[in-house]
Amino acid sequence: MSRELVVVTHYTDPWSVWCWALEPQLLRLRERHADRIQFQVRLGAILETPVPVDFPRQEIARMFAAARRQSSMPLDPEVVLKKLSGTTSRAGIAAKAAQLVAPERFETYLRRLRMAALVDGEDIEILEVQEKLATECGVDASGFREAIETDEATREFYGDQAEGRLKGVTGFPTVVFRNAQGVEVGVSGFQPTEAFEAALLRVTGARQVDEPPPDALDLVKRRGPLATVEIAETCDWLEDVATVRLLELERAGKLSRETRCGGYFWRAT
């Protein structure tokens, strides 16, 4: 008898610092329960209209710093002070354009958007930046621009956002688990791995045994570049232990690292 998959829907905004902070937990969920879940993404916007002149950017920068401390994900807390545009919806529309043109590259592009905004300090609301990142990710540039200019991506984006509102999503990240009978359990905000394991338990009615941890080198080859904490979370290592083991792989010529925003990102060589 085939096992019924649990549909896991991540409601997210590419600009969301807490969605970026949650990347380790979601990577672990997908790697360790790969044959039990069907993972999908729905996009939305934290800010649909330009922020007022007195928008408390310093307070938001402090929140970004808190997200870095709590998650150990490298990011630039002052990115909000550098951001020129006052909305976050255009990045989500760009992600939908990539999904329409190259579905197999969608997750790569969404991840690249997050890194560009929160690590590199780029304004991913700007079309030129979006197109540059699309090209980097192997998304056809002409198809990408057409999906945006014809408003096809815009319609898809607002369809995602409408779905989220119907589900009662009021912030990002929100992750909803749904079983074959339609029973749903939601996990909102930045939560530890245990919260997602508990949600999976609630919708299946049975404890889900993790798959063994993946080989770290294989994980980086498939998913890289990855932050140290992402590898540590997925492999059930302490972060210090992960650093030591990854440095060993670097010395063996199998990995390379890049220091960004106070942390390491690892790539296969």
C-alpha positions in Angstrom: 0.0 0.0 0.0 1.4 3.4 -1.0 1.9 5.9 1.8 -0.3 9.0 1.7 1.9 12.1 1.5 1.4 15.1 3.9 1.3 18.3 1.9 3.5 20.9 3.6 2.8 24.5 2.4 5.3 27.3 3.2 3.7 30.7 3.1 6.6 33.1 2.6 7.9 36.5 1.5 11.5 36.5 -0.1 12.2 39.6 2.1 11.2 38.0 5.4 14.1 37.7 7.8 12.3 35.1 9.8 11.7 33.0 6.7 15.4 33.1 6.1 16.0 32.2 9.8 13.8 29.2 9.3 15.7 27.7 6.4 17.6 25.2 8.7 14.5 23.7 10.1 12.7 23.5 6.8 15.8 21.9 5.2 15.9 19.3 7.9 12.2 18.6 7.5 12.5 18.0 3.8 15.7 16.0 4.0 14.6 13.7 6.9 11.0 13.2 5.8 11.5 13.3 2.0 9.3 10.3 1.3 6.5 11.4 3.7 5.8 15.0 2.6 5.1 17.0 -0.5 6.6 20.4 0.0 5.2 23.5 -1.8 5.6 27.3 -1.5 3.0 30.1 -1.6 4.2 33.7 -1.9 2.9 36.8 -0.3 4.1 40.3 0.7 4.8 41.8 4.1 4.5 45.3 2.5 2.2 45.9 -0.4 2.2 49.7 -0.2 5.2 52.0 0.3 6.2 52.5 3.9 5.7 56.0 5.4 8.6 58.4 5.9 8.7 57.7 9.7 8.9 54.0 9.2 11.0 52.7 12.2 13.9 51.3 10.3 16.3 51.2 13.3 13.8 49.1 15.2 13.5 46.7 12.2 17.3 46.5 12.0 17.4 45.4 15.7 14.8 42.7 14.8 17.0 41.5 12.0 19.9 41.3 14.4 17.7 39.3 16.8 16.9 36.9 13.9 20.6 36.4 13.3 21.3 35.7 16.9 18.4 33.3 17.4 18.9 31.3 14.1 22.7 31.6 13.5 21.9 32.2 9.8 24.3 34.8 8.3 22.5 38.1 7.4 23.1 41.8 7.4 20.9 43.4 10.0 21.4 46.8 8.4 19.9 45.8 5.1 16.6 47.5 6.0 18.5 50.8 6.3 19.9 50.4 2.7 16.6 49.3 1.1 15.4 51.9 -1.3 12.0 50.6 -2.3 9.1 50.7 0.1 7.3 47.4 -0.7 8.1 43.7 -0.8 5.6 42.5 -3.4 7.7 42.8 -6.5 10.2 40.2 -5.3 7.4 37.7 -4.8 6.1 38.5 -8.3 9.6 37.9 -9.7 9.7 34.5 -7.9 6.4 33.6 -9.5 7.8 34.6 -12.9 10.7 32.2 -12.4 8.3 29.5 -11.4 6.2 30.0 -14.5 9.2 30.0 -16.9 11.4 27.4 -15.2 9.6 25.4 -12.5 12.6 23.3 -11.9 14.7 26.4 -11.0 12.1 28.0 -8.8 13.5 27.0 -5.5 17.0 27.9 -6.5 15.8 31.4 -7.6 13.8 31.9 -4.4 16.8 31.0 -2.3 19.0 33.3 -4.4 16.5 36.2 -3.9 16.7 35.7 -0.1 20.5 35.7 -0.1 20.7 38.7 -2.4 18.4 40.7 -0.1 19.5 39.6 3.3 23.1 38.7 2.8 24.3 40.7 -0.2 22.2 43.8 0.6 20.6 44.1 -2.9 17.2 45.6 -3.4 15.3 42.6 -4.9 12.3 44.8 -5.7 14.3 46.2 -8.7 13.7 44.5 -12.0 17.3 44.7 -13.1 18.4 42.9 -9.9 15.7 40.3 -10.4 16.7 39.7 -14.0 20.4 39.4 -13.1 19.6 36.8 -10.4 17.3 34.9 -12.9 20.2 34.7 -15.4 22.5 33.4 -12.6 20.0 30.7 -11.8 19.5 29.5 -15.4 16.1 31.1 -15.9 15.4 32.2 -19.5 15.7 36.0 -19.4 13.2 36.8 -22.1 10.6 34.4 -20.7 11.2 35.9 -17.3 10.6 39.4 -18.5 7.5 38.4 -20.5 5.9 36.7 -17.5 6.3 40.0 -15.6 5.4 42.4 -18.4 2.2 40.5 -19.3 1.1 40.4 -15.6 0.9 36.6 -15.7 3.3 36.4 -12.7 1.4 39.2 -10.9 -1.9 37.2 -11.2 -0.2 34.1 -9.9 1.3 36.0 -7.0 -2.0 37.5 -5.9 -3.6 34.1 -6.3 -1.0 32.7 -3.8 -1.6 35.7 -1.4 -5.4 35.2 -1.6 -5.0 31.5 -0.7 -2.9 32.5 2.3 -5.6 34.9 3.5 -8.3 32.3 3.1 -6.2 30.0 5.3 -5.9 32.7 7.9 -2.2 33.4 7.3 -1.3 36.7 9.0 2.4 36.7 8.9 5.5 35.0 7.5 6.7 32.3 7.9 3.6 30.2 8.2 3.9 26.4 7.5 0.7 24.4 7.1 0.6 20.6 7.2 -2.4 18.9 5.5 -3.1 15.2 5.4 -5.2 13.3 2.8 -8.3 13.7 4.8 -7.9 17.5 4.8 -6.9 17.8 8.4 -4.6 20.8 8.8 -2.1 22.0 11.4 -0.3 25.3 11.1 3.0 26.4 12.6 3.5 30.2 12.6 6.7 32.2 13.1 10.2 31.2 13.9 10.0 27.8 15.6 12.4 25.0 16.5 12.5 21.7 14.6 10.4 20.1 17.4 7.4 22.2 16.4 7.4 20.9 12.9 7.9 17.3 14.0 4.9 17.8 16.3 2.7 19.1 13.5 3.6 16.2 11.3 2.7 13.9 14.2 -0.7 15.6 14.7 -1.8 15.2 11.0 -0.6 11.6 10.6 -1.6 10.3 14.1 1.6 8.4 14.3 5.2 9.3 15.2 7.2 9.7 12.0 10.6 8.2 12.2 13.3 10.3 10.6 15.3 9.1 7.8 19.0 8.8 8.7 21.0 12.1 8.4 22.3 12.7 4.9 25.9 12.7 4.1 27.1 16.3 4.6 29.1 16.4 1.4 26.2 15.0 -0.7 23.9 17.5 1.0 26.1 20.5 0.0 26.5 19.1 -3.5 22.7 19.0 -3.9 21.6 22.1 -1.9 24.6 24.4 -1.7 25.7 27.0 -0.9 24.5 26.2 2.7 25.2 28.0 5.9 26.9 26.0 8.7 23.8 26.0 10.8 21.7 24.5 8.0 24.1 21.5 7.7 24.3 21.1 11.4 20.5 21.1 11.8 19.9 18.6 9.0 22.7 16.3 10.2 21.9 16.5 13.9 25.2 18.0 14.8 26.1 20.8 17.2 27.1 23.8 15.2 30.7 23.7 16.6 30.9 20.0 15.6 29.6 20.8 12.1 32.3 23.5 11.7 35.1 21.1 12.6 33.8 18.4 10.3 33.2 20.8 7.4 36.7 22.3 7.8 38.0 18.7 7.5 36.2 18.3 4.2 37.6 21.7 3.1 41.2 20.5 3.9 40.5 17.4 1.9 39.6 19.6 -1.1 36.0 18.6 -1.2 34.4 21.8 0.1 35.1 25.5 0.0 33.7 28.2 2.3 32.9 31.8 2.0 32.7 34.1 5.0 29.6 36.3 4.8 27.9 38.4 7.4 29.6 36.7 10.3 29.2 33.1 9.2 30.3 30.6 6.6 28.5 29.4 3.4 29.8 26.1 2.1 30.0 24.9 -1.5 31.2 21.6 -3.1 34.4 22.0 -5.1 
